[in-house]
Amino acid sequence: MNFSSKFIPVSRNIMMAAVLGVVMTASPAFAAQEKTGVVDFGKIMQKLPETKQAESTLQTTYASLQKESAAKNVELQKAVADYKKQGASLKPAAKAQKERELNSKVQAFQKFQQEQGGIFEKKQQEISAPIRQKVIAAIESIAQKEGFTVVLEKNAAHYVAPENDLTFKVLDKLNIK
């Protein structure tokens, strides 16, 4: 018993050392086969004319939704103010009824705001998806042409050799100056 309790941890350590040795010696072979590039996706998206058009459309949509929300909020605030004025003079049953109505209006307003958020998010996805696909297609095209097996977001890297930065090549492919 005593022997096996000492043997198992030692054998685990030996196995871990062997596995790490294999991984460490194999890693350079795998790394040599992989060519990694980076792109500044945000910079590319910012320079696209389609992005500016999309932002304008989204701002219009947002303004419309905000206007509608503000109007409903005014209605709700008026209902609250009316309740406060009448609250003291109402009988308990009427007061309870008004409170239920007011709570119902508050819940309806909150539901309305959530629905608006969903509408805006859906519109944002609808508008940005084709733009993102266009950029991704350009990245894939350049990566395949130049033999890159992995392309990462530039902001996620600590260091990138300038020759592995594909941002300007993607901008050129998309005819963006």
The 8 nearest C-alpha neighbors of each residue, nearest first, counted from 0:
[[1, 3, 2, 4, 5, 6, 7, 8],
 [0, 2, 4, 3, 5, 6, 7, 8],
 [1, 3, 5, 0, 4, 6, 7, 8],
 [4, 2, 6, 5, 0, 1, 7, 8],
 [3, 5, 1, 2, 6, 7, 0, 8],
 [6, 4, 3, 2, 7, 8, 1, 9],
 [5, 7, 3, 9, 4, 8, 10, 2],
 [6, 8, 10, 9, 5, 4, 3, 11],
 [9, 7, 11, 10, 6, 5, 12, 4],
 [8, 10, 12, 6, 11, 7, 13, 5],
 [9, 11, 13, 7, 12, 8, 6, 14],
 [12, 10, 8, 14, 9, 13, 15, 7],
 [11, 13, 15, 9, 10, 14, 16, 8],
 [12, 14, 10, 16, 11, 15, 17, 9],
 [15, 13, 17, 11, 16, 12, 10, 18],
 [16, 14, 18, 12, 17, 13, 19, 11],
 [15, 17, 13, 19, 14, 18, 20, 12],
 [16, 18, 20, 14, 15, 19, 13, 21],
 [19, 17, 15, 21, 20, 16, 14, 22],
 [20, 18, 22, 16, 21, 17, 23, 15],
 [21, 19, 17, 23, 18, 22, 16, 24],
 [22, 20, 18, 24, 19, 23, 25, 17],
 [21, 23, 19, 25, 20, 24, 26, 18],
 [24, 22, 20, 26, 25, 21, 19, 27],
 [23, 25, 21, 22, 26, 20, 27, 28],
 [24, 26, 22, 28, 23, 27, 21, 29],
 [25, 27, 29, 23, 28, 24, 22, 30],
 [28, 26, 30, 29, 25, 31, 24, 23],
 [29, 27, 31, 25, 26, 30, 32, 24],
 [28, 30, 26, 32, 27, 31, 25, 33],
 [31, 29, 27, 33, 32, 28, 26, 34],
 [30, 32, 28, 29, 33, 27, 34, 26],
 [33, 31, 29, 30, 34, 28, 148, 27],
 [34, 32, 30, 31, 148, 35, 29, 147],
 [35, 33, 147, 148, 149, 32, 36, 146],
 [36, 34, 149, 147, 150, 148, 33, 163],
 [37, 35, 150, 163, 164, 149, 147, 151],
 [36, 38, 151, 164, 153, 150, 152, 165],
 [39, 37, 166, 153, 165, 152, 40, 164],
 [38, 40, 153, 42, 41, 166, 152, 43],
 [41, 39, 43, 42, 38, 44, 152, 166],
 [40, 42, 44, 43, 39, 45, 46, 38],
 [43, 41, 45, 39, 40, 44, 46, 166],
 [42, 44, 40, 46, 45, 41, 39, 170],
 [45, 43, 41, 47, 42, 46, 40, 50],
 [44, 46, 42, 43, 47, 41, 50, 51],
 [47, 45, 43, 44, 42, 48, 175, 50],
 [46, 48, 49, 50, 44, 45, 43, 175],
 [49, 47, 51, 50, 46, 52, 45, 175],
 [50, 48, 52, 47, 51, 53, 130, 44],
 [51, 49, 53, 47, 48, 52, 54, 44],
 [50, 52, 54, 48, 53, 49, 55, 47],
 [53, 51, 49, 55, 50, 54, 56, 48],
 [52, 54, 50, 56, 55, 51, 49, 57],
 [55, 53, 57, 51, 56, 52, 58, 50],
 [54, 56, 58, 52, 53, 57, 51, 59],
 [57, 55, 53, 59, 54, 58, 60, 52],
 [56, 58, 60, 54, 59, 55, 61, 53],
 [57, 59, 61, 55, 60, 56, 62, 54],
 [60, 58, 62, 56, 57, 61, 63, 55],
 [59, 61, 57, 63, 58, 62, 56, 64],
 [62, 60, 58, 64, 63, 59, 57, 65],
 [63, 61, 65, 59, 64, 60, 58, 66],
 [62, 64, 66, 60, 61, 65, 59, 67],
 [63, 65, 61, 67, 66, 62, 68, 60],
 [66, 64, 68, 62, 67, 63, 69, 61],
 [67, 65, 69, 63, 68, 64, 62, 70],
 [66, 68, 64, 70, 65, 69, 63, 71],
 [67, 69, 65, 71, 70, 66, 72, 64],
 [68, 70, 72, 66, 71, 67, 65, 73],
 [71, 69, 73, 67, 72, 68, 66, 74],
 [72, 70, 74, 68, 73, 69, 75, 67],
 [71, 73, 69, 75, 74, 70, 68, 76],
 [74, 72, 76, 70, 75, 71, 77, 69],
 [75, 73, 71, 77, 72, 76, 78, 70],
 [74, 76, 72, 78, 77, 73, 71, 79],
 [75, 77, 79, 73, 78, 74, 72, 80],
 [78, 76, 80, 74, 75, 79, 81, 73],
 [77, 79, 75, 81, 76, 80, 82, 74],
 [80, 78, 76, 82, 77, 81, 83, 75],
 [79, 81, 77, 83, 82, 78, 76, 84],
 [82, 80, 78, 84, 83, 79, 77, 85],
 [81, 83, 79, 85, 86, 80, 84, 78],
 [84, 82, 86, 80, 81, 85, 79, 87],
 [85, 83, 81, 82, 86, 80, 87, 88],
 [84, 86, 82, 83, 88, 87, 81, 89],
 [87, 85, 83, 82, 89, 88, 84, 94],
 [88, 86, 89, 85, 84, 83, 90, 94],
 [87, 89, 85, 86, 90, 84, 94, 91],
 [90, 88, 94, 86, 87, 93, 85, 91],
 [89, 91, 93, 92, 94, 88, 87, 95],
 [92, 90, 94, 93, 95, 89, 96, 86],
 [93, 91, 95, 94, 90, 96, 89, 97],
 [94, 92, 96, 90, 95, 91, 89, 97],
 [93, 95, 91, 97, 96, 92, 89, 90],
 [94, 96, 98, 92, 93, 97, 91, 99],
 [95, 97, 93, 99, 94, 98, 92, 100],
 [98, 96, 100, 94, 99, 95, 101, 93],
 [97, 99, 101, 95, 100, 96, 102, 94],
 [100, 98, 102, 96, 101, 97, 103, 95],
 [101, 99, 103, 97, 98, 102, 104, 96],
 [100, 102, 98, 104, 103, 99, 97, 105],
 [103, 101, 105, 99, 104, 100, 98, 106],
 [102, 104, 100, 106, 101, 105, 99, 107],
 [105, 103, 107, 101, 102, 106, 108, 100],
 [106, 104, 102, 108, 107, 103, 109, 101],
 [107, 105, 109, 103, 108, 104, 110, 102],
 [106, 108, 104, 110, 105, 109, 111, 103],
 [107, 109, 111, 105, 106, 110, 104, 112],
 [108, 110, 106, 112, 111, 107, 105, 113],
 [111, 109, 107, 113, 108, 112, 106, 114],
 [110, 112, 108, 114, 109, 113, 107, 115],
 [111, 113, 115, 109, 114, 110, 108, 116],
 [114, 112, 116, 110, 115, 111, 117, 109],
 [113, 115, 117, 111, 116, 112, 118, 110],
 [114, 116, 118, 112, 117, 113, 119, 111],
 [117, 115, 113, 119, 114, 118, 120, 112],
 [116, 118, 114, 120, 115, 119, 121, 113],
 [117, 119, 115, 121, 116, 120, 122, 114],
 [118, 120, 122, 116, 117, 121, 123, 115],
 [119, 121, 123, 117, 122, 118, 116, 124],
 [120, 122, 124, 118, 123, 119, 117, 125],
 [123, 121, 125, 119, 120, 124, 126, 118],
 [122, 124, 120, 126, 121, 125, 127, 119],
 [125, 123, 121, 127, 122, 126, 128, 120],
 [126, 124, 122, 123, 128, 127, 121, 129],
 [127, 125, 123, 124, 128, 122, 53, 129],
 [126, 128, 124, 130, 129, 125, 123, 131],
 [127, 129, 131, 130, 124, 125, 126, 132],
 [130, 128, 132, 131, 127, 133, 126, 125],
 [131, 129, 133, 127, 132, 128, 134, 49],
 [130, 132, 128, 134, 133, 129, 135, 127],
 [133, 131, 135, 129, 130, 134, 136, 128],
 [132, 134, 130, 136, 131, 135, 129, 137],
 [135, 133, 137, 131, 136, 132, 138, 130],
 [134, 136, 138, 132, 137, 133, 131, 139],
 [135, 137, 139, 133, 134, 138, 132, 140],
 [138, 136, 140, 134, 135, 139, 169, 141],
 [139, 137, 135, 141, 136, 140, 142, 169],
 [140, 138, 142, 136, 137, 141, 143, 135],
 [139, 141, 137, 143, 138, 142, 136, 144],
 [140, 142, 144, 138, 143, 139, 145, 137],
 [143, 141, 147, 139, 145, 144, 140, 146],
 [144, 142, 146, 140, 141, 145, 139, 147],
 [143, 145, 141, 142, 146, 140, 147, 139],
 [144, 146, 142, 143, 147, 141, 140, 148],
 [147, 145, 143, 144, 142, 148, 34, 141],
 [146, 148, 142, 34, 35, 149, 145, 143],
 [147, 149, 34, 33, 35, 146, 150, 142],
 [150, 148, 35, 147, 36, 34, 151, 33],
 [151, 149, 36, 37, 35, 148, 147, 152],
 [152, 150, 37, 153, 36, 38, 149, 155],
 [151, 153, 38, 37, 154, 155, 39, 40],
 [154, 152, 37, 39, 38, 155, 156, 151],
 [153, 155, 156, 152, 39, 157, 38, 151],
 [156, 154, 153, 152, 157, 151, 37, 158],
 [157, 155, 158, 153, 154, 159, 152, 151],
 [158, 156, 155, 159, 154, 153, 160, 152],
 [159, 157, 156, 160, 153, 155, 161, 154],
 [158, 160, 161, 163, 156, 157, 164, 37],
 [159, 161, 162, 163, 158, 164, 36, 37],
 [162, 160, 163, 164, 159, 165, 158, 37],
 [161, 163, 160, 164, 165, 159, 36, 37],
 [164, 162, 36, 161, 160, 165, 37, 159],
 [165, 163, 37, 161, 162, 166, 36, 38],
 [164, 166, 168, 38, 167, 37, 163, 169],
 [167, 165, 38, 169, 168, 39, 164, 170],
 [168, 166, 170, 169, 165, 171, 164, 38],
 [167, 169, 171, 165, 170, 166, 172, 141],
 [170, 168, 172, 166, 167, 171, 137, 138],
 [169, 171, 167, 175, 173, 168, 172, 174],
 [172, 170, 174, 168, 173, 169, 175, 167],
 [171, 173, 169, 174, 170, 168, 137, 175],
 [172, 174, 170, 171, 175, 169, 137, 134],
 [175, 173, 171, 172, 170, 176, 169, 47],
 [174, 176, 170, 173, 171, 47, 46, 172],
 [175, 174, 170, 171, 46, 167, 173, 47]]
